[in-house]
Amino acid sequence: MREHTRTYYLGRLADELQARGLDVTLRSDPPALKVSDPDTALMTETVDCVPLSGGWFYRWSWGETLGLADDPAGAAQRIAGLFRVTGRG
């Protein structure tokens, strides 16, 4: 059940990221998203989803929480911002 929930939230985030023009690949074990900018192929980021006190959260690869999994649009905005800062228009 836990992996199903994690995959569900990551799928919602993937849809939001793709709508912002980013490439997304779902890794299956453990479930996580590999995110990249098609215009800057050298940069990628991995985002996972974990249950913490207060609910499910998206999390950067370095362990910092990115936002509540109930708000995939907000998390996608933050992720897209990372790519804009590092070279995306």
KAQUI-V401690 format. One line per field, one symbol per residue. psi: psi as a letter, one per 20 degrees, with the letter a starting at -180 (. if undefined). burial: I if it has 9 or more other C-alpha atoms within 8 Angstrom, else O. A space follows every 50 residues. Layout:
psi: ???
burial: ???
//
This chain:
psi: hghggghghhggggggghhjjqpppoqhnqprpoprphimhhpqqppapq prpiaqqqprhjipqhrpiimhggghggghhghghjip.
burial: OOOOOIIOIIOIIIOIIIOOOIIIOIIOOOIIIIIIIOOIOOOIIIIIII OOOOOIIIIIIOOOOIIIIOOIOOIIOIOIOOIIOOOIO
//
